[in-house]
Amino acid sequence: MSVQTMKDRTILIILIALIVMTACAIAIVILFLFLGVNPPWTAAPTSPPPDPTWLRIQNSGTMVVGMSADYPPFAYIGPDFTIQGYDLALIQEIGKRLGVQLDIRNMAFDGLGNALMLGQIDAAVAAISITPERGQYVGFSHIYYTGEDALLARADSAIQLGSPNDLAQYRVGVQRGSVYEDWINDTLIAPGLMSPQSLVVYQNANEALDALTRPDPDIDLLMLDFQPAEAAARDRPVKIVARGFNPQSFAIAIPQGAHTLQQRLNDALIAMQNDGTLAALARQYLNIEKPPPIPTPCADPAARHPRRLSGWDALRPGPIVPRLQHDQPAGGAARSGDVEGLAHPEQRYMHLGQPLRSHLHRQRAAKRAGSGQPGGRPKRSPAGRRVRHLREHPCA
């Protein structure tokens, strides 16, 4: 037999072997498809990891909820020293529908974010606006309320506002770290429409209201959420002169990865929206006869809100400073605990993310200096008092 003949025979054998192997593979695949099972070499579908937050709630039968009861009418301390307001009624109804007890813990707002990250609370309900920045550190339920801002002026003021640009000529007070601080910085100060000294930052709403209503006021306007502004207008010599420049959407904050708890909360909120419960709570607690429509739920609520918002931008583990602690069954009235460090029912103590916020303010000041804009030094009021830029990070 010649060498060429042997080579041809070898090639023929190899080709036959390849054809047989291919036919066998095709037959095996057809068999698995016929039987309706996945071939063993394909990757099995992966299920999401267990939700430790929901497992803890199931094992204990109790959901631990953090609140900051200093923002009426969403949450505040009533005359009987119990927590009252829209957010409490909301989470009580959700607790009923989930079949769990509620452990309500009233703490400083900056403690809410840390408590979620450290697993000390299962959810936070405190008029929390959804933003992508916060979504980097916590998860969110569907939106349960859409609201808007308001501008407060003194009751005897002649100020009229037709557009956001009209704010540029006035001294405007805000809470540090709120959506309104960043909104004014981005919308008016960064483009050069408003002087940085015209934005005055206060520790809490009460302090800002004092600055607005004293005989020699430090500010001309105060920007905050509409419902708290409406409450202030009933109790103080102030009036609302504009609203709707910067709408907000509130949701329940939960730990990242709490996908099962998120789904349970979303199911309850959807049911409450469909059966009219959310509208009824808004009428009862927010004095709104026809609440605004809630946006259609989406997989990532934070994606709906591209606005930058600080306050929870620099969440980091830190000390949790509870002021009141309440143990209550779902739907029951919150029982008052010992008051710790609560100088005033509506006072906030906010220090969350201050290193980053200070860094950002230094960056902004440097940019203004480089562009020839006025620096960020605090302005002296007409009476010679230095306007205070106090540290607080409320949830607007």
C-alpha positions as CSV (number, residue, x, y, z in Angstrom):
1,M,0.0,0.0,0.0
2,S,1.4,3.4,-1.0
3,V,2.0,6.2,1.4
4,Q,-0.5,8.4,-0.3
5,T,-3.2,5.7,0.0
6,M,-2.5,5.5,3.8
7,K,-2.9,9.2,4.2
8,D,-6.1,9.3,2.3
9,R,-7.5,6.4,4.5
10,T,-6.5,8.3,7.7
11,I,-8.2,11.5,6.6
12,L,-11.3,9.5,5.7
13,I,-11.4,7.8,9.1
14,I,-11.1,11.2,10.9
15,L,-13.9,12.7,8.8
16,I,-16.2,9.7,9.6
17,A,-15.4,10.1,13.3
18,L,-16.2,13.8,13.2
19,I,-19.5,13.1,11.4
20,V,-20.4,10.4,13.9
21,M,-19.6,12.7,16.9
22,T,-21.5,15.6,15.5
23,A,-24.5,13.4,14.8
24,C,-24.4,12.1,18.4
25,A,-24.2,15.6,19.8
26,I,-27.2,16.7,17.7
27,A,-29.1,13.6,18.8
28,I,-28.4,14.3,22.5
29,V,-29.6,17.9,22.2
30,I,-32.8,16.8,20.4
31,L,-33.4,14.3,23.2
32,F,-33.0,16.9,26.0
33,L,-35.3,19.3,24.1
34,F,-37.9,16.6,23.6
35,L,-37.8,15.7,27.3
36,G,-38.0,19.4,28.3
37,V,-34.9,19.5,30.5
38,N,-31.8,21.6,30.3
39,P,-28.6,19.9,29.2
40,P,-26.2,19.3,32.1
41,W,-23.6,21.5,30.6
42,T,-25.8,24.6,30.5
43,A,-25.7,27.0,33.5
44,A,-28.6,26.6,35.8
45,P,-30.7,29.8,36.3
46,T,-29.4,31.7,39.3
47,S,-31.9,32.9,41.9
48,P,-31.3,36.1,43.9
49,P,-29.6,35.7,47.2
50,P,-31.9,35.5,50.3
51,D,-33.0,38.9,51.7
52,P,-31.6,39.0,55.3
53,T,-33.8,41.9,56.2
54,W,-37.0,40.1,55.3
55,L,-35.8,36.9,56.9
56,R,-35.2,38.8,60.1
57,I,-38.7,40.4,59.9
58,Q,-40.3,37.0,59.4
59,N,-38.4,35.4,62.2
60,S,-39.2,38.1,64.7
61,G,-42.6,39.0,63.4
62,T,-41.6,42.7,63.8
63,M,-40.5,45.3,61.3
64,V,-38.2,48.0,62.9
65,V,-39.0,51.4,61.3
66,G,-37.0,54.5,61.7
67,M,-38.7,57.9,61.7
68,S,-37.7,61.5,62.3
69,A,-40.7,63.1,64.0
70,D,-39.8,66.7,63.4
71,Y,-41.4,67.5,60.0
72,P,-45.1,68.1,60.3
73,P,-47.5,67.1,58.9
74,F,-45.5,64.0,57.8
75,A,-44.3,63.1,61.3
76,Y,-44.2,65.1,64.5
77,I,-44.7,64.8,68.3
78,G,-48.3,65.5,69.3
79,P,-49.5,67.1,72.4
80,D,-49.7,63.7,74.1
81,F,-46.0,63.2,73.3
82,T,-46.7,60.4,70.8
83,I,-45.7,60.3,67.1
84,Q,-48.4,61.5,64.8
85,G,-48.6,62.3,61.1
86,Y,-49.0,61.0,57.5
87,D,-45.8,58.8,57.5
88,L,-46.8,57.0,60.7
89,A,-50.3,56.3,59.4
90,L,-48.8,55.1,56.2
91,I,-46.4,52.6,57.7
92,Q,-49.0,51.4,60.2
93,E,-51.3,50.5,57.3
94,I,-48.5,48.7,55.5
95,G,-47.7,46.8,58.7
96,K,-51.3,45.6,58.9
97,R,-51.2,44.4,55.3
98,L,-47.9,42.6,55.7
99,G,-49.1,41.0,58.9
100,V,-46.2,42.2,61.0
101,Q,-45.8,44.2,64.2
102,L,-44.1,47.6,64.1
103,D,-41.2,48.8,66.3
104,I,-41.2,52.6,65.7
105,R,-38.0,54.3,66.5
106,N,-37.8,58.1,66.4
107,M,-34.2,59.3,65.9
108,A,-32.3,62.1,64.4
109,F,-32.5,62.1,60.6
110,D,-28.8,61.5,60.0
111,G,-29.1,58.4,62.1
112,L,-31.7,56.9,59.7
113,G,-29.3,56.3,56.9
114,N,-26.6,54.8,59.1
115,A,-29.2,52.6,60.9
116,L,-30.3,51.2,57.5
117,M,-26.7,50.4,56.5
118,L,-25.9,48.9,59.9
119,G,-29.1,46.8,60.0
120,Q,-30.4,48.5,63.0
121,I,-33.7,49.4,61.3
122,D,-35.5,47.6,58.5
123,A,-37.0,50.7,56.9
124,A,-37.0,54.5,57.1
125,V,-40.1,56.6,56.6
126,A,-39.4,60.3,56.9
127,A,-40.5,62.3,53.8
128,I,-37.4,60.9,52.0
129,S,-36.9,62.1,48.4
130,I,-35.7,59.6,45.8
131,T,-32.4,60.4,44.0
132,P,-29.8,58.3,42.3
133,E,-27.2,59.5,44.8
134,R,-29.2,58.1,47.7
135,G,-29.8,54.9,45.6
136,Q,-26.1,54.2,45.8
137,Y,-26.4,53.5,49.5
138,V,-30.0,52.5,50.2
139,G,-32.9,50.9,48.3
140,F,-36.3,52.5,47.8
141,S,-39.9,51.4,47.6
142,H,-42.3,52.8,44.9
143,I,-43.2,56.4,45.3
144,Y,-46.0,56.9,47.8
145,Y,-46.4,60.7,47.6
146,T,-45.5,63.4,45.0
147,G,-45.3,66.9,46.3
148,E,-43.7,70.3,45.6
149,D,-41.7,73.1,47.2
150,A,-42.9,76.4,48.6
151,L,-41.4,79.8,49.2
152,L,-42.2,81.5,52.5
153,A,-42.0,85.3,53.0
154,R,-43.0,87.5,55.9
155,A,-46.7,88.1,56.2
156,D,-46.2,91.8,55.5
157,S,-43.9,91.2,52.5
158,A,-44.6,92.5,49.0
159,I,-42.4,89.9,47.3
160,Q,-43.9,88.3,44.2
161,L,-42.2,85.4,42.3
162,G,-43.1,84.4,38.8
163,S,-40.1,82.2,38.0
164,P,-37.1,80.6,39.7
165,N,-34.9,83.4,38.4
166,D,-36.8,85.9,40.5
167,L,-35.2,84.3,43.6
168,A,-31.8,85.7,42.6
169,Q,-32.4,89.1,43.9
170,Y,-33.3,87.9,47.4
171,R,-31.6,86.3,50.4
172,V,-33.0,82.8,50.5
173,G,-32.9,80.4,53.5
174,V,-32.7,76.6,53.2
175,Q,-31.9,73.6,55.3
176,R,-28.4,72.4,54.8
177,G,-28.1,69.3,52.7
178,S,-31.7,69.6,51.4
179,V,-32.8,69.3,47.8
180,Y,-33.4,73.0,47.9
181,E,-29.8,73.9,48.8
182,D,-28.5,72.0,45.9
183,W,-31.2,73.2,43.6
184,I,-30.4,76.8,44.2
185,N,-26.7,76.1,43.9
186,D,-27.1,74.4,40.6
187,T,-29.9,76.5,39.1
188,L,-29.0,80.0,40.2
189,I,-25.6,80.2,41.7
190,A,-23.6,78.0,39.3
191,P,-24.8,79.9,36.2
192,G,-23.9,83.2,37.9
193,L,-27.5,84.4,38.3
194,M,-27.4,84.6,42.1
195,S,-24.6,85.5,44.5
196,P,-23.4,82.7,46.8
197,Q,-23.9,85.0,49.8
198,S,-27.6,85.2,49.0
199,L,-28.1,81.5,49.9
200,V,-28.2,81.2,53.7
201,V,-28.1,77.7,55.2
202,Y,-29.7,76.9,58.6
203,Q,-29.6,73.9,60.9
204,N,-33.3,73.3,60.9
205,A,-36.6,74.8,59.7
206,N,-37.4,76.4,63.0
207,E,-34.1,78.3,63.0
208,A,-34.8,79.5,59.5
209,L,-38.3,80.6,60.4
210,D,-36.9,82.5,63.3
211,A,-34.4,84.3,61.0
212,L,-37.3,85.1,58.6
213,T,-39.7,86.5,61.3
214,R,-37.5,88.3,63.7
215,P,-37.8,92.1,63.7
216,D,-34.5,92.5,61.8
217,P,-34.7,89.4,59.4
218,D,-31.6,87.8,58.1
219,I,-33.4,86.4,55.0
220,D,-36.2,87.4,52.7
221,L,-37.5,84.0,51.7
222,L,-37.4,80.4,53.0
223,M,-37.6,77.4,50.7
224,L,-38.9,74.0,51.9
225,D,-41.6,71.4,51.2
226,F,-45.1,72.7,50.6
227,Q,-46.9,70.9,53.5
228,P,-44.4,72.0,56.2
229,A,-44.6,75.5,54.7
230,E,-48.3,75.4,54.9
231,A,-48.2,74.4,58.5
232,A,-45.7,77.2,59.3
233,A,-48.1,79.7,57.6
234,R,-50.8,78.7,60.0
235,D,-48.6,79.1,63.1
236,R,-46.3,81.9,62.2
237,P,-46.5,85.4,60.7
238,V,-45.4,84.1,57.2
239,K,-47.2,83.4,53.9
240,I,-46.5,81.3,50.9
241,V,-45.6,83.5,47.9
242,A,-44.7,80.8,45.3
243,R,-44.7,77.0,44.9
244,G,-43.9,74.3,42.4
245,F,-40.4,75.3,41.3
246,N,-38.8,71.9,42.3
247,P,-41.3,69.0,42.7
248,Q,-40.3,66.0,45.0
249,S,-41.3,62.4,45.3
250,F,-41.2,60.5,48.6
251,A,-40.5,56.8,49.1
252,I,-39.7,54.3,51.9
253,A,-35.9,53.8,52.3
254,I,-34.7,50.2,52.9
255,P,-31.3,48.5,53.1
256,Q,-29.6,47.7,49.8
257,G,-30.3,44.1,48.7
258,A,-33.6,43.9,50.6
259,H,-35.4,42.8,47.4
260,T,-38.1,40.7,49.1
261,L,-39.0,43.4,51.6
262,Q,-39.0,45.9,48.7
263,Q,-41.4,43.7,46.8
264,R,-43.7,43.3,49.8
265,L,-43.7,47.1,50.4
266,N,-44.4,47.8,46.7
267,D,-47.3,45.3,46.6
268,A,-48.8,47.0,49.7
269,L,-48.4,50.5,48.2
270,I,-49.9,49.4,44.9
271,A,-52.9,47.9,46.7
272,M,-53.3,51.0,48.8
273,Q,-53.2,53.2,45.7
274,N,-55.8,51.1,43.9
275,D,-58.2,50.9,46.8
276,G,-58.0,54.6,47.6
277,T,-56.2,54.3,51.0
278,L,-53.3,56.6,49.9
279,A,-55.7,59.2,48.8
280,A,-57.7,58.9,52.0
281,L,-54.5,59.3,54.1
282,A,-53.5,62.4,52.1
283,R,-56.9,64.0,52.7
284,Q,-56.7,63.2,56.4
285,Y,-53.2,64.2,57.3
286,L,-52.1,66.5,54.4
287,N,-55.4,68.3,53.9
288,I,-55.4,67.5,50.2
289,E,-58.8,66.8,48.7
290,K,-57.4,65.5,45.4
291,P,-53.9,64.2,45.8
292,P,-51.6,64.4,42.8
293,P,-51.3,61.2,40.8
294,I,-48.5,58.9,41.8
295,P,-46.1,58.0,39.0
296,T,-46.3,54.5,37.5
297,P,-44.0,52.2,39.5
298,C,-40.7,51.3,37.9
299,A,-37.9,48.9,38.7
300,D,-35.5,51.6,39.8
301,P,-37.4,54.5,41.4
302,A,-34.2,56.6,41.7
303,A,-33.8,56.5,37.9
304,R,-36.8,58.8,37.7
305,H,-35.1,61.6,39.5
306,P,-31.9,62.8,37.9
307,R,-31.6,65.8,40.3
308,R,-28.6,65.7,42.6
309,L,-29.4,65.7,46.2
310,S,-27.1,65.7,49.2
311,G,-27.7,64.7,52.7
312,W,-27.3,61.0,52.1
313,D,-24.6,61.5,49.4
314,A,-21.9,60.5,51.9
315,L,-23.6,57.8,54.0
316,R,-21.1,56.2,56.3
317,P,-21.4,54.1,59.5
318,G,-21.6,56.2,62.5
319,P,-23.2,56.6,65.9
320,I,-27.0,56.3,66.0
321,V,-28.6,58.9,68.3
322,P,-32.2,57.8,69.0
323,R,-34.3,60.5,70.7
324,L,-37.5,58.5,71.3
325,Q,-38.1,54.8,71.0
326,H,-41.5,53.3,70.6
327,D,-42.7,49.7,70.6
328,Q,-46.1,49.4,69.1
329,P,-48.3,46.9,67.2
330,A,-49.2,47.5,63.6
331,G,-52.0,50.1,63.5
332,G,-51.6,51.0,67.2
333,A,-50.7,54.4,68.6
334,A,-47.1,55.0,69.2
335,R,-46.3,54.9,72.9
336,S,-44.0,57.6,74.2
337,G,-40.6,56.6,75.5
338,D,-38.0,58.6,77.3
339,V,-37.0,61.9,75.6
340,E,-33.3,62.1,75.0
341,G,-31.8,65.3,73.6
342,L,-35.1,66.5,72.2
343,A,-34.9,70.2,73.0
344,H,-37.8,71.0,70.7
345,P,-40.2,68.5,69.0
346,E,-39.3,70.0,65.6
347,Q,-35.6,70.3,66.1
348,R,-33.2,68.3,64.0
349,Y,-29.6,67.4,64.6
350,M,-28.0,66.7,61.2
351,H,-24.3,65.9,60.6
352,L,-24.5,63.2,58.0
353,G,-21.9,63.3,55.3
354,Q,-20.4,66.6,56.6
355,P,-16.8,65.8,55.4
356,L,-18.0,65.4,51.8
357,R,-20.3,68.4,52.0
358,S,-17.5,70.6,53.3
359,H,-15.3,69.3,50.5
360,L,-17.9,70.1,47.9
361,H,-18.4,73.6,49.3
362,R,-14.7,74.2,49.1
363,Q,-14.6,73.0,45.5
364,R,-17.5,75.3,44.6
365,A,-15.7,78.2,46.3
366,A,-12.5,77.5,44.4
367,K,-14.4,77.4,41.1
368,R,-16.1,80.7,41.9
369,A,-12.7,82.2,42.8
370,G,-11.2,80.9,39.5
371,S,-14.1,82.4,37.5
372,G,-14.0,85.8,39.1
373,Q,-17.3,85.2,41.0
374,P,-17.6,86.3,44.6
375,G,-16.2,83.9,47.1
376,G,-18.2,81.9,49.5
377,R,-17.5,83.8,52.7
378,P,-20.6,84.3,54.9
379,K,-22.4,87.6,54.6
380,R,-23.0,90.0,57.4
381,S,-26.6,90.9,58.0
382,P,-27.7,94.6,58.1
383,A,-27.3,94.5,61.9
384,G,-23.8,93.2,61.6
385,R,-24.5,89.7,62.6
386,R,-22.7,87.0,60.6
387,V,-25.2,84.7,58.9
388,R,-24.7,81.2,60.2
389,H,-24.0,78.3,57.8
390,L,-24.8,75.5,60.2
391,R,-24.3,71.8,59.7
392,E,-27.4,69.8,59.0
393,H,-28.5,67.2,56.5
394,P,-32.3,67.0,56.5
395,C,-34.2,64.9,54.2
396,A,-36.2,67.2,52.1
